[in-house]
Amino acid sequence: IEVQIVGDGRRCVHLFERDCSVQLRKQKVVEIAPSRDMAPALREKICGAAVRLCESVGYRNAGTVEFLVEGDLADAHAAFFFLELNPRIQVEHTITEEITGVDLVQLQFRLAGGKTLDDAGMEQRRLKFSGCAIQVRVGLQPGGGGQVTKYVEPKGVRVDSAIAAGTSAVTDYDPMVAKLIVRGAAFGEALAAA
């Protein structure tokens, strides 16, 4: 579970969590926001822990605090453990934007330019999420690079891609070539859109 954080050096807010449990070769391939079936009390504890950590170091940026949850997410008393803080925008920030309506990249630039969370109107009590968003990473198989002869994106969904017909694809670093982002009023609706 990872919590989206933004801080201005004085205070931090969270923009809820993403479930990144589906992985392949230690790479996230499916991300869901908010985490499906998470107990509201557990969400409050995990997000609160992320805010406290970042405020304790005067964090100023957008970032992600990652936790490992032991047990059932529906259990308000499930144990969770800190893994790491990524001090940057992550690939999956788009699904947080989809459920909160907050442009995280624009907010990060504003904070870097000296604005505060107050200037941006970011008060924790006013931040809410609506619906569910899912992101699926589309990647090449290891060793599957080469010339792209045909590339067609699906209609009616958001696709962020770094590939087009006529380009060369390489897998030396990250095999991801596109992200498919869908949204719905609930998990089932978002899943059906995928």
TORKOL-4160 file (C-alpha; in steps of 0.2 Angstrom, whole numbers, padded with zeros to 4 digits, m for minus):
194
<pt num="1" X="0000" Y="0000" Z="0000"/>
<pt num="2" X="0007" Y="0017" Z="m0004"/>
<pt num="3" X="0001" Y="0034" Z="0002"/>
<pt num="4" X="0002" Y="0049" Z="m0009"/>
<pt num="5" X="0009" Y="0064" Z="0001"/>
<pt num="6" X="0012" Y="0082" Z="m0003"/>
<pt num="7" X="0021" Y="0094" Z="0009"/>
<pt num="8" X="0027" Y="0112" Z="0009"/>
<pt num="9" X="0041" Y="0110" Z="0022"/>
<pt num="10" X="0029" Y="0115" Z="0036"/>
<pt num="11" X="0014" Y="0103" Z="0034"/>
<pt num="12" X="0009" Y="0088" Z="0024"/>
<pt num="13" X="m0007" Y="0081" Z="0018"/>
<pt num="14" X="m0011" Y="0064" Z="0010"/>
<pt num="15" X="m0021" Y="0061" Z="m0005"/>
<pt num="16" X="m0026" Y="0043" Z="0000"/>
<pt num="17" X="m0018" Y="0027" Z="m0005"/>
<pt num="18" X="m0015" Y="0015" Z="m0019"/>
<pt num="19" X="m0015" Y="m0003" Z="m0019"/>
<pt num="20" X="0000" Y="m0009" Z="m0029"/>
<pt num="21" X="0000" Y="m0028" Z="m0024"/>
<pt num="22" X="m0001" Y="m0035" Z="m0042"/>
<pt num="23" X="0017" Y="m0036" Z="m0048"/>
<pt num="24" X="0028" Y="m0046" Z="m0060"/>
<pt num="25" X="0047" Y="m0047" Z="m0059"/>
<pt num="26" X="0046" Y="m0035" Z="m0044"/>
<pt num="27" X="0038" Y="m0022" Z="m0055"/>
<pt num="28" X="0020" Y="m0015" Z="m0052"/>
<pt num="29" X="0008" Y="m0019" Z="m0066"/>
<pt num="30" X="m0009" Y="m0015" Z="m0059"/>
<pt num="31" X="m0013" Y="m0001" Z="m0047"/>
<pt num="32" X="m0029" Y="0003" Z="m0039"/>
<pt num="33" X="m0035" Y="0019" Z="m0030"/>
<pt num="34" X="m0042" Y="0019" Z="m0017"/>
<pt num="35" X="m0037" Y="0002" Z="m0011"/>
<pt num="36" X="m0051" Y="m0010" Z="m0013"/>
<pt num="37" X="m0060" Y="m0016" Z="0003"/>
<pt num="38" X="m0049" Y="m0006" Z="0015"/>
<pt num="39" X="m0057" Y="m0003" Z="0032"/>
<pt num="40" X="m0059" Y="0016" Z="0034"/>
<pt num="41" X="m0050" Y="0015" Z="0051"/>
<pt num="42" X="m0035" Y="0006" Z="0043"/>
<pt num="43" X="m0035" Y="0019" Z="0029"/>
<pt num="44" X="m0035" Y="0033" Z="0043"/>
<pt num="45" X="m0020" Y="0025" Z="0052"/>
<pt num="46" X="m0009" Y="0022" Z="0037"/>
<pt num="47" X="m0012" Y="0039" Z="0029"/>
<pt num="48" X="m0010" Y="0047" Z="0046"/>
<pt num="49" X="0007" Y="0038" Z="0049"/>
<pt num="50" X="0013" Y="0044" Z="0032"/>
<pt num="51" X="0008" Y="0062" Z="0036"/>
<pt num="52" X="0017" Y="0061" Z="0053"/>
<pt num="53" X="0033" Y="0054" Z="0045"/>
<pt num="54" X="0034" Y="0067" Z="0032"/>
<pt num="55" X="0030" Y="0082" Z="0044"/>
<pt num="56" X="0043" Y="0075" Z="0056"/>
<pt num="57" X="0057" Y="0079" Z="0042"/>
<pt num="58" X="0049" Y="0095" Z="0035"/>
<pt num="59" X="0045" Y="0086" Z="0019"/>
<pt num="60" X="0043" Y="0098" Z="0004"/>
<pt num="61" X="0037" Y="0089" Z="m0012"/>
<pt num="62" X="0025" Y="0077" Z="m0019"/>
<pt num="63" X="0030" Y="0059" Z="m0014"/>
<pt num="64" X="0024" Y="0042" Z="m0009"/>
<pt num="65" X="0026" Y="0033" Z="0007"/>
<pt num="66" X="0025" Y="0014" Z="0005"/>
<pt num="67" X="0019" Y="0001" Z="0018"/>
<pt num="68" X="0017" Y="m0017" Z="0019"/>
<pt num="69" X="0001" Y="m0023" Z="0027"/>
<pt num="70" X="0000" Y="m0039" Z="0036"/>
<pt num="71" X="m0017" Y="m0048" Z="0035"/>
<pt num="72" X="m0034" Y="m0043" Z="0028"/>
<pt num="73" X="m0036" Y="m0025" Z="0022"/>
<pt num="74" X="m0054" Y="m0025" Z="0028"/>
<pt num="75" X="m0047" Y="m0028" Z="0046"/>
<pt num="76" X="m0046" Y="m0011" Z="0055"/>
<pt num="77" X="m0033" Y="m0018" Z="0066"/>
<pt num="78" X="m0021" Y="m0026" Z="0053"/>
<pt num="79" X="m0003" Y="m0022" Z="0056"/>
<pt num="80" X="0007" Y="m0012" Z="0044"/>
<pt num="81" X="0025" Y="m0008" Z="0042"/>
<pt num="82" X="0035" Y="0006" Z="0034"/>
<pt num="83" X="0045" Y="0001" Z="0018"/>
<pt num="84" X="0051" Y="0017" Z="0010"/>
<pt num="85" X="0048" Y="0035" Z="0005"/>
<pt num="86" X="0049" Y="0039" Z="m0013"/>
<pt num="87" X="0052" Y="0058" Z="m0014"/>
<pt num="88" X="0045" Y="0060" Z="m0032"/>
<pt num="89" X="0030" Y="0059" Z="m0043"/>
<pt num="90" X="0027" Y="0040" Z="m0047"/>
<pt num="91" X="0021" Y="0032" Z="m0063"/>
<pt num="92" X="0004" Y="0028" Z="m0054"/>
<pt num="93" X="0000" Y="0046" Z="m0048"/>
<pt num="94" X="m0013" Y="0047" Z="m0062"/>
<pt num="95" X="m0025" Y="0036" Z="m0053"/>
<pt num="96" X="m0024" Y="0047" Z="m0037"/>
<pt num="97" X="m0028" Y="0062" Z="m0049"/>
<pt num="98" X="m0043" Y="0053" Z="m0056"/>
<pt num="99" X="m0051" Y="0050" Z="m0039"/>
<pt num="100" X="m0046" Y="0066" Z="m0030"/>
<pt num="101" X="m0047" Y="0079" Z="m0045"/>
<pt num="102" X="m0030" Y="0086" Z="m0039"/>
<pt num="103" X="m0017" Y="0089" Z="m0053"/>
<pt num="104" X="m0001" Y="0082" Z="m0043"/>
<pt num="105" X="0011" Y="0088" Z="m0056"/>
<pt num="106" X="0005" Y="0106" Z="m0056"/>
<pt num="107" X="0004" Y="0105" Z="m0037"/>
<pt num="108" X="0022" Y="0099" Z="m0036"/>
<pt num="109" X="0028" Y="0114" Z="m0047"/>
<pt num="110" X="0019" Y="0126" Z="m0037"/>
<pt num="111" X="0027" Y="0119" Z="m0021"/>
<pt num="112" X="0044" Y="0120" Z="m0029"/>
<pt num="113" X="0041" Y="0138" Z="m0034"/>
<pt num="114" X="0039" Y="0142" Z="m0016"/>
<pt num="115" X="0020" Y="0141" Z="m0014"/>
<pt num="116" X="0012" Y="0133" Z="0002"/>
<pt num="117" X="m0001" Y="0120" Z="0004"/>
<pt num="118" X="m0012" Y="0135" Z="0010"/>
<pt num="119" X="m0009" Y="0144" Z="m0006"/>
<pt num="120" X="m0015" Y="0129" Z="m0015"/>
<pt num="121" X="m0030" Y="0127" Z="m0005"/>
<pt num="122" X="m0025" Y="0110" Z="0001"/>
<pt num="123" X="m0033" Y="0106" Z="0018"/>
<pt num="124" X="m0034" Y="0088" Z="0024"/>
<pt num="125" X="m0052" Y="0090" Z="0030"/>
<pt num="126" X="m0057" Y="0096" Z="0012"/>
<pt num="127" X="m0048" Y="0082" Z="0003"/>
<pt num="128" X="m0060" Y="0068" Z="m0003"/>
<pt num="129" X="m0060" Y="0054" Z="m0015"/>
<pt num="130" X="m0073" Y="0049" Z="m0027"/>
<pt num="131" X="m0075" Y="0032" Z="m0036"/>
<pt num="132" X="m0061" Y="0020" Z="m0041"/>
<pt num="133" X="m0047" Y="0021" Z="m0054"/>
<pt num="134" X="m0036" Y="0007" Z="m0060"/>
<pt num="135" X="m0020" Y="0008" Z="m0070"/>
<pt num="136" X="m0013" Y="m0006" Z="m0080"/>
<pt num="137" X="0005" Y="m0005" Z="m0086"/>
<pt num="138" X="0008" Y="m0011" Z="m0104"/>
<pt num="139" X="0025" Y="m0018" Z="m0106"/>
<pt num="140" X="0036" Y="m0028" Z="m0118"/>
<pt num="141" X="0043" Y="m0045" Z="m0114"/>
<pt num="142" X="0061" Y="m0045" Z="m0109"/>
<pt num="143" X="0071" Y="m0045" Z="m0124"/>
<pt num="144" X="0056" Y="m0040" Z="m0134"/>
<pt num="145" X="0062" Y="m0023" Z="m0141"/>
<pt num="146" X="0063" Y="m0018" Z="m0159"/>
<pt num="147" X="0054" Y="m0009" Z="m0172"/>
<pt num="148" X="0035" Y="m0005" Z="m0169"/>
<pt num="149" X="0026" Y="m0009" Z="m0185"/>
<pt num="150" X="0008" Y="m0006" Z="m0179"/>
<pt num="151" X="0001" Y="0002" Z="m0163"/>
<pt num="152" X="m0017" Y="0006" Z="m0159"/>
<pt num="153" X="m0024" Y="0013" Z="m0143"/>
<pt num="154" X="m0041" Y="0008" Z="m0136"/>
<pt num="155" X="m0054" Y="0022" Z="m0138"/>
<pt num="156" X="m0064" Y="0029" Z="m0123"/>
<pt num="157" X="m0050" Y="0027" Z="m0110"/>
<pt num="158" X="m0035" Y="0037" Z="m0105"/>
<pt num="159" X="m0019" Y="0030" Z="m0112"/>
<pt num="160" X="m0002" Y="0038" Z="m0108"/>
<pt num="161" X="0011" Y="0030" Z="m0120"/>
<pt num="162" X="0029" Y="0032" Z="m0125"/>
<pt num="163" X="0027" Y="0022" Z="m0141"/>
<pt num="164" X="0020" Y="0024" Z="m0159"/>
<pt num="165" X="0021" Y="0015" Z="m0175"/>
<pt num="166" X="0038" Y="0018" Z="m0183"/>
<pt num="167" X="0047" Y="0020" Z="m0166"/>
<pt num="168" X="0060" Y="0008" Z="m0159"/>
<pt num="169" X="0056" Y="0000" Z="m0142"/>
<pt num="170" X="0070" Y="m0005" Z="m0130"/>
<pt num="171" X="0069" Y="m0016" Z="m0114"/>
<pt num="172" X="0086" Y="m0011" Z="m0107"/>
<pt num="173" X="0078" Y="m0002" Z="m0093"/>
<pt num="174" X="0060" Y="m0002" Z="m0090"/>
<pt num="175" X="0049" Y="m0013" Z="m0102"/>
<pt num="176" X="0034" Y="m0001" Z="m0099"/>
<pt num="177" X="0028" Y="0007" Z="m0115"/>
<pt num="178" X="0011" Y="0013" Z="m0110"/>
<pt num="179" X="m0002" Y="0015" Z="m0096"/>
<pt num="180" X="m0020" Y="0011" Z="m0097"/>
<pt num="181" X="m0030" Y="0022" Z="m0084"/>
<pt num="182" X="m0049" Y="0019" Z="m0081"/>
<pt num="183" X="m0061" Y="0026" Z="m0069"/>
<pt num="184" X="m0078" Y="0021" Z="m0062"/>
<pt num="185" X="m0090" Y="0025" Z="m0048"/>
<pt num="186" X="m0085" Y="0009" Z="m0040"/>
<pt num="187" X="m0072" Y="m0005" Z="m0043"/>
<pt num="188" X="m0083" Y="m0015" Z="m0054"/>
<pt num="189" X="m0087" Y="m0001" Z="m0065"/>
<pt num="190" X="m0068" Y="0004" Z="m0067"/>
<pt num="191" X="m0064" Y="m0014" Z="m0070"/>
<pt num="192" X="m0077" Y="m0015" Z="m0084"/>
<pt num="193" X="m0070" Y="0000" Z="m0092"/>
<pt num="194" X="m0053" Y="m0009" Z="m0093"/>
